[in-house]
Amino acid sequence: MIDKFDFLLTTLFNTHAPTIKKRVTKGPAPWLTDHIRLLQRQRDLAFRRAKRSKSEQDWTLYRRLRNMTQQQIRNSKIRFYYASFSRRLPTRTLWSKLKELGIGKSKCDSQISFELNALNDFFVNIPVDMSGARNYVIELESIPFVAPAHRFNFSYVSEADVRKAIVRMTSGAVGADNIPIRFIKDTLPVTLPIVTFIFNSSLRSGIFPFLWKRAVVCPLLKCSSPKSPSDFRPISILSALSKCLERVVHQQFTSYLDQHNILSRYQSGFRSHHSTTTALLKITDDIRLAMDKKHLTILTLFDFSKAFDCVYHPLLLTKLKMAGFSNGCVSWVNSYLSNRQQLVKSGDVESDWKPVTRGVPQGSVLGPLLFSIYINDVTDNILYSKFHLYADDLQIYYHFPVNDSIHAVSLINLNIVSITRWAQRHGLQLNETKTQTMVLGTPRLLSQIDFPNFPKLRLNNSELNYSDKVKNLGIIFNKSLTWNDTVTATCNRVFACIHSLKRFALFLPFHVKVMLVKTLVLSHFNYCDVVTNDMTCELSDRLQCAQNYCIRFVFNLRRDDHVTPYFEQLSLLKLKYLREYHILVLLHSILSLRTPSYLSEKCIFMSQISFRNTRRGAFLLSIPQHRSAIFSRSFIVTSCRLWNALPDTVKSIETSARFGDVVREGMLRGRW
């Protein structure tokens, strides 16, 4: 059925919209006019004459013509690009023209000088010992199976579900079937019933179409001079319809898992309303609370080597059964995972097809969710410390008084042994060289530690050295959570971006510069800014200087020009207020959806704990008790204070979008 559908669709478009390859040759510069060509000839003639005569008068004439030519070329370029970057230009076309100018770069290399079959073999054949996983499956199957009270079966997929899944597809990447999503969207009025029938037939029969199991891998360079296959990162491209079917299944799986709380509440990867920001807020607030109690914290970040590629399929299927997935559903997942193939493509050159026997499909919609189910029970082995997961990034942390370090380290080592044993039974390998640990606390508490004689953590008989700083989900932690390194890294990225854009400043209209700064530069300030909101005034000023630098680039300002009026012209918040805005928007989402639960449980209204349930108390949040300024700057305390300062009319707004608009407008106008 799939073969015939793909053949008919491909034939249709090859007949009416065939792909035509043309050799693109670099034509003359579009800004090069006849007048400029005349000036160039006069300039070159004057140069030859001056070189022969060595006359100062001839050299003066040459320099005048040279400067005039350069000025005419510059002015012509400016006029050309100003005309090209029209405000009415579609975004995709605008970015295409910007790439022609040299802003941005293509994600895939057109051709790589590396043997593609060897590259494909490296991607497919990951050396890992699966004996522990095989034995664990045998052990689980020997235990009498007790079916859970809840049960998952596939539901009927409606045409509305399929339409929604297809419309949500935005990537234009073309998989092995050579059918782009644009073709499918164009024919949707006719093909929607057919695609819906195919999806339902697949779920009902427990068979995933073979043609949709093929992946085209685009290798990306990790470094400028690759010397081995490990210097490439595989980017897998799947068929568009395959991802649409996965999206439908993902929705049903997620609904079931959330309804029965099967996934750990501390798994923040690939879940709605969870993010690296929410994960880091939980961890940093716990560490700040420990500092408030005059406790130290040992934080350990584990690194699993190629975890997604090492999933053992029989063990994953067994876990699905134990989670209440029906036999028909497990059969479909088995079909989805088995008999997959991939090739590596670079330009027009392709490798041979290779079978993929392990792991979840890279680039898929369903793969990350299946991995979350696979890794979910690692938390059952963490008995003596707190923990958090973001996909395969596992971190554990333990709080202790300064005089209890030996006992604390011994408990953490027991956790590490349990995690190592769990990894062996799941075919996953912990990387000792990339697993990091550090001790966090106030400077006064840290000064009481004799680090050379501090007890060590051990992983696979190797000692883990305590780091002064670690990169945790994109944010740099130091021993006192002061964010110096994070601010330095952010400022460096911002200045580097603006410096690269300055080369094109003359040719970019105002509205394009605004778009580039908002898209490419200001996002560096936004990432996890609510986590680092407790930074010192000095660090905040450094970030603000970097933001001011962006404004000066947009408006061509001098270094000593005031920038505040230009913030108002762009309706742009300064970073201090932007962080507060993001805190309030996130808090509103947490209060509205009550998720993630590890943050929502800390947000308690006064009316829930006070018998004096006044009208105003219905909107007031209880501020957690604390003893020091350290925890007073935590997310939960800061967010509650900001929330309580808002008018009740704003706090009562139900939709997050409307709430964000009102809060932003209020901050711009200085109302609160």
N, C-alpha and C positions, 0 to 999 in steps of 0.2 A: 504493500500500500504506500509506504513512504517512498520507495523507489519510483513508483509511478507518479506520485504527487510532485516529487522533486524534478523528475524528467519533464513533466508537463509545464511546470512553472519556469524551469530553465529554458525550455524550448520557446515558450511564449515571449520571454524577454529577449532571447537571442534573435527572435524574428523581428520584433517591433522596436527593440532598443538594444542593438548589439554593441558589445564592447569593442571599440576601435583603438588600437595602439598607434600613437604617433610619436615620431622622434622630435623631442623638444630641443630646438637650438636656441642659443642665446642671441637674441636680436639686438639691434642698436638700442642704446639707452633711450628710454622714451622722453626724457627731458632734454635730449640733445637736439637743439634747433639749428636751422641753417645759419642763423646769426652767430651762434656759438661756434659752429664749425669754421666759419670765416675767421672769427677771432683766434681760434686755435691755429689756423694756417698762418695768420699774420704773426702770432706769437712765435711759432716755430721758425718762420723766416727771419724774424728779428733776432732770435737766439743764434742762428747760424751766422748771420751777418756780424753780430757782436763778437762771436767766437773767432771769426776771421780777422776782423779789424782791431779787436781789443780796445776799441774806442769807448771812453766813458759815456759819450753821448748815445752810442748804440746800446750800451748796457742799460742806461736809464730808460731808453725806449722799450727794451725787452722787458724790464721789470714792470713798467707801467702796463704793457699788454698782458703780461702774466697775471698781475693782480686783477686786471679788468676781466680776464677770462675766468679766473677762479670765482670772482664775485658773480658773474653772469651764470656760471654753472650752479653755484649755491642757490641763487635766487630762482633759477629754473626748477631745481629739485624741490625747493620749498613749495612753489606754485603747483607742481605736479602732485606731490603727496598730499597737499592740502585739498586739492580737487579729488584725489583718490579716496581719502578718508572722509567720505560724506557721512553726516549724521544719520542719513536714511539707509546706510549700508547695513545689510544683515550681519549679525555677529560672526557667523562662520566665515563670510567673505572678508570681513575686516581682519580677522585673525590670520587668514590666508595671506592677505597683503602685508601684514606685519611680519610674517615669517619670510616673505620675499625680501623685506627690508633687512632682515637679520635678527629680528626680535623673536625669541622662542626658537625651539628646534624640534626636528622630527623625532618621534619616539623610537622608531625602528631604523636601523642602519640599512641602507639599500643593498649592501653586499659586505660580507665579512670574509677575510682570508683565513678560513679554518675549515677543516674537513667536516662536513655536516653529519655524516654517518657516525663519526667518532663523537661528535657533540651530542647526537641523539642517544648513543649508547651510554654516555655519561649521565644524561638526564634520567634515563630509564633505569639503569642498573645501579641502584644505590646500595653500597655494601652495608648490610645490617643483619644482625643475628636474630632470626625469627623463631628460634627453638623455644624460647621462653613463652612467646605468644601461643605457639602451637600447643605446648603442654598446658597452658592456662585454659585454652578452649576445651581440651580433653577433660580437665578438672571440672570446669563449669558444667559440661554436658553430663558428667557422672553424678552430679547432684540432682535429686528429684526437682523438677521444675514446678514452681508454684506460680500460677498465673496471677497477675495483679488484678485488683478489682476493676480498674479501668481498662479499656480496650480501644485501640485505634484501627479504624478501617477507612479506606479512601472514600471520599464523598463524590457525588456526581459533579462534574465540571460543567458549568453553564457557559453559554456564548459570551455573556457579560464578563465572566472570570477570564476567559481567554482574551477577549478584547482588551481588558485592563492590563493583562500581562504583556501583550504585544505593544500597546501604546507606551508603557513604561520603559520599553527598551530604547535607549538613546545611542548606544554605541554603534558606529558604522562599520566595525570590523567584520570581515567576511570569513566564515569558517570553511571547512573542507567541502561543503556542498555548494559553495560559490553563490549562495543566495543571500544578499544583504537584507537587513530588516526593512529597508525602504521599499523593496519590491513587495514584501509581505504586507506592509501597511497600505501600499497602493492598490493591492488586489483584495483587501480585507472584506469589502462588501460582498464579494463573490465567494472567497475562500474561507470565510469565518466558520460556516457550518462544517466544512471539510476538516479544518484544523481541530475544531472542537471534537469531532468524531474520532480523529486520530488520537487525541489526548485521552479521551475516555476509553478507547479500545486498549491503549497502552496500560492504563491503570487497572482496567478490568482483567486483562490477560496476564498481568505481571511481567510484561516484556517491554524493555526499553529499546527503541529502534536502533539497529546496528549502525546505520549511516550517521546517527547523531552521537556516536561514541568516538568519532574520530576528531582529533585535535591538531591544529596547525600551530607549531611553536615558533615564536619570533624571539631569537636570542638577543638580549641587550647586554652591552658591555658594562662591567662593573668598574673597569679601569681603562685608561687610555691605551695601554699596550698589553693586550691579552697574551699570556704565555701558555695557558692550560684551559681545559674546558671549565674549570671552576671559576674562571674570570668572567663567565657569562651567566646572566640571569634569564631563565626561561619564562616567556610570557605566552600563555596558552590561549588560543582563540578557538572557541567552540561555535557550532552552528547556532544561528539566531533562534530557530524554532526549538532547539534543544533547551536553550536557556529560558524560553517562555514556558515550556512544560515544567522545568525545574522550579520556576517561580510559583507556578500554581501549586505544586507539591509542597514547596517550602512554606507557603501560607497555611496549608492544612497541618503540616508537621508542627509549625510554630504555635498555632492555636492549641493543639493538643498538649504540647510540652508546657506551655504557660498555664493552661487551665489546671493541670495536675502538678505544677511546681516540680517537674522532673529535673530540670537543669539547676545547678547550684545557683543560689542567689548572688554569689560572688563571682559569677562568670559574666564579664561585661563585653565580651567580644561578639560581634555580629548579632546584636540583639537590639530591638527597637528601644529608643530612649535610654540606651546605655552607650557609653563611649569611653575613650581614654580619659576624658575630662572627669567623668563621674567616678571612674576607678581611682584616679589619682586624688580626687577630693576625699574619698573614703580613707585612703592610705595616709595622706598627709594630715587629715584631721585626727586620725588615731594617734599619729606620732606626736602631734602638737598636744593632744590631751595627756599623753604620757609625759611630755616635758612639763606640763602644768602640774603633774603629780610628782615631779622630780625623779622620773624614771628615764632610763636609757632604752633605746630600741636597737635590736639587731635586725637588719633587713637583708634578705638573701634573694637574689634574682636568678632564677634557673634558665638555662638555655638548652632547649631540645634541638638536636641536629636534624634538620629537614623533617620536622614532625609530620607535616601534612602528607609527605610522600611515603611515610613509613607505616601508615595505617594498615593493620592486618585485617583483611576483609572478613574471614570467618569469625573473628572476635567481635568486630563491629556488628555483624548480623546477629550474633548471640546476644549482644547488649540491647539491640533493638527488640528482640523477643522478650527479654527481661523487663524492658520498659513498657511492655503492653502493646507493641505493634503486632498486628495480625500476620498470619502466615502469608497471605496474599501480598501484604505490604512489604514484608521481608523479602519475598521472592522478587518483587519489582526492584527493590534496592540492590539485590544481588545481581539482577540483570543489568541495572544501571552501572554497577561497578565493574562487572566482568567483561572480558573480551574487548577492552578499550585499546585504541591504537593512537600513535602520534607520529608526526614527521616534523623535521626542522626545516624552515624555509628562510632563505636569505636572498632578497631580490627575486630573480626568476629561477634560482637554483633550489632544488628540494632534495632532502635525504630520502632514504627508504622508510617505509612504514615499520614501526617497532611496537610490539605489544607492551602494554602497561599493566603490570600484575599486582601492584601495590598502591596504596595511597588513595586519597580522594582527588577527583579531577580538579586540576588547577584552573582557575579562571571560571569555575562553575558557580552557580547560585546556591546549589544544594550542598556542595562540598564542605564549606565552613560549618554548616549546621551539623552535618554528620560527624565532623571532627569534634565539635563541642560535646556531642553525645559520647563519643569514644573516650574523651579525656575527662569526662564529668566525674567519675568516681575516684580520681586522684585525690580529691578533697577528703575522702573517707580515711585516707592514710595520714592526714595532718592532724595530729591529736593535741599537740602542746603549744601551738602558736596560731596567730591569725594568718589569713591567706587571701590572695586575690588572683583571679585569672583574667587574662585578656587574650582570647584564642589560645595559642600555645605558650604565651608568656605567663609563667607561674612565679609568684613571689610570696614568700612567707616572712612574717615579722613577729618579734617577741619583745614585750616590754618587761623590764626588770629594774630593781633598785641597784645602785652602783656597787653595793657590797655583795651582790648575789650573781656575779658574772659566771662563776664556774658552773653553778646549777643551771643557769640560763643556757649556756653553750652546750651542756650535756643534753638538755631537752631538745634543742634545735638539731643537734647531731642525730638524735633518735628520729626526728622528723625526716632528716635527709636520708637516713638509711631506709626508712619506709618508702619515701618517694623513689629512691633508686631501685628498690625491689619492685615497686609498681611499674616503673619504666621498663625494666627487663621483662616483665610478664606481658607487656603491651608492644614489644618490638621497638621501643623508642630508646634513644641514646642521649644521655646527658653529656653536654660538652663542658669538661672541667675548666678549659681555658677561657670560656666565655661566661661561665657562671660567676657572679660577683656578689660580694657581701660587704656591708659597712655598718658601723656603729653610729647611731644618731642620738643627739641630745643637746642640751644647752652647753655653751662654752665652759661654764663653771663645772658641770658634771663631767664633761669630756676631759677636763684638765686633771681630774682625779684618777684617770685610767693610765696604767702603765702598759702602753700598747705593745712594746717588745715582749712583755711577759703575759699578755692577755691570752686566754685560752683560744685555741684555733678551732674553726669548723673544718670538717673533712668530707670530701666527696670522692668516692671510689679510691680510697687510700691516698688521696692527694689533699694537701692542706690548701685551704682557701685564704689568700691574703686579704686583709681588710683594706678597702679602698677609701681614699679621701673624697672621691666623687664618683657617681655612676649615672649613666643615662637610663632613665626609667620612662618608657613609653613616650620618648621624645623630649622629656624634661630632664635637666641635669640636677640631680640631688647632691648637695654637699652635706657635711656632717651636722650642720646646724639649720638646714633648710633656709638659708639666707638668699638663695637665688642669684648670687653674683655671676656664676658661670652661665646660667640660663640667659640672663640679661645681656651678657657679653656676646654670647652666640647669636642672640636675636639681633642685636645692633649690627654685628658683622654681616649677617645675611641681608639686612635692610640696606646698609651702605653699599654692599656689593651689587645688589639689584639696581639701586638708583645710579650707581656708577656705570653699569652696563647700559642703562637707558639714556644716560646723558649724551652718549655718542650720537643719538638720533633726535636729540631734543629740538634741533632746528626744524626738522621735517615733520614733527608731530603736532597736529592741532590741539587746542586746549582740551577738547572733550576726549580725545584719544589718550592724552597724558593722564587725565583723571581716571579713565577706565583702566589703564595699565597699572597705575599706582594702587588703585583699589583691588585689582585682581591679583597682581603679582607680588605686591610689597606689603600692603596693610594686613594681609592674611598671616604674616609672620607675627604680628602683634597679637592677633586674636587667638592663636592656638594655646589652649589651656591657660588663658590669662586669668581666669577665676581661681586657678590653683595657686598662682604666684601673687595674688592680690595683697598678701601681707608683706610684700617687699618694703625695704626702707625708702624714705623720701629721696635719698641720694640715687638709688637704683631707678626709682620711678622717674626722676628728672633725666637720667640718662636715656631711658626709653622715650621720654617726651621730646628730647633733643633729636632723636632719630626720626620721630614722626614729623617734627618741624622741618627737618631736612627734606622729607617727602613733599611737604607743602611748598617749600621754596623751589623745588624742581618743577612742580606743576605751574607755578605762577612766575617763574624766572626771577625770583627775589634775590637780593643780596643777603649776605650773612647777617647784617645788622638790622634788617627790616623786620618789623613786628609782623607776626603771623596770625594773631588772634582774629582779625577781621576776615581773613581768608578761610579760616575754619568755619566761620558763620556763613560765608558765601557758598561753601560746599555742603553745608548742613552736616558737618563732621564733628563728632565728639572727640575731645581730647582723651588721652588714654585712661586717666584716672576715672573719668565718668563713663568711658566705654566699658571698663572692667565692671563698674557698678551696674551698668545696664545689662551686661551679660549675666551677672549674678542674679539680678531680679528676674530676667527672662527664664533662666534655668530653674530658679526657685518656683516660679509660677507653674512651669511644666511639672515639676515634682509634686506640687500640691494638687494640681488638677488630675494627674494620672496616677499618683501614689506609686510611682516607679522612677528610678530603681528603689527597691525596698530598703536597701542599706542606707539610703539618704532620707527617704520619706519618713522612716520611723523616728528620725530625730526632729522632724518638724511637727511640733505639737502646738495647737491653738490653746490660748488661755482658757477658753470656754470648756476645754476637755479636762482641765485639771482644777478649775476653780468653781466653787458653788455659786459665786456671784457672776452669773452669766448675763453680763450687761450687753447692750446692743453693740458697743464698740469692741467688747472682748471677743465677739464672734470672728473678728478679722485680725486680732493681735496674736502674734506667735510668742511662745514662751522662750526666753533667752536662756540657754544652758548655763548653769552655775560654773564659775571658773575662778581660779585663784591668782592667775598671772596674766600679764599682757600678751604672753605667747598665744594662749588659747583664745584670747579676746579678738585676735586677728584671724581666727580660723574661719572657714567658709560658713559653718553653721551659725556662728555668732554674728558674723558680718551680715550674712543674708537676712537673718531675722531682724536685725536692727534697721537695715535698709527697707525691709518690707513694712515694718511697723511705722516708719516715717512717711509712708505713702498715704494719701487720702483714701478713705474707705471706698469712695466712688471708683477709684482706680483698682483697688484690691478686689473689688467685686466683679471685675470684668472676667468673663468666662473663657473666651478664646485667646490662645497664646499670641496669635498674630496681632489682634487688636490691642492686647495688653502691651506688647512690645512697642507698637506705634505710639501709644499714649505716653508711655514712660520715656521714650526717646524724644518725643516732642516736648515733654515737660523739662527734660534735662537741657535741651537746646535753648529753651526759653528761660531757664533758671528758676523754674517753679519749685523744684526740690533737689 
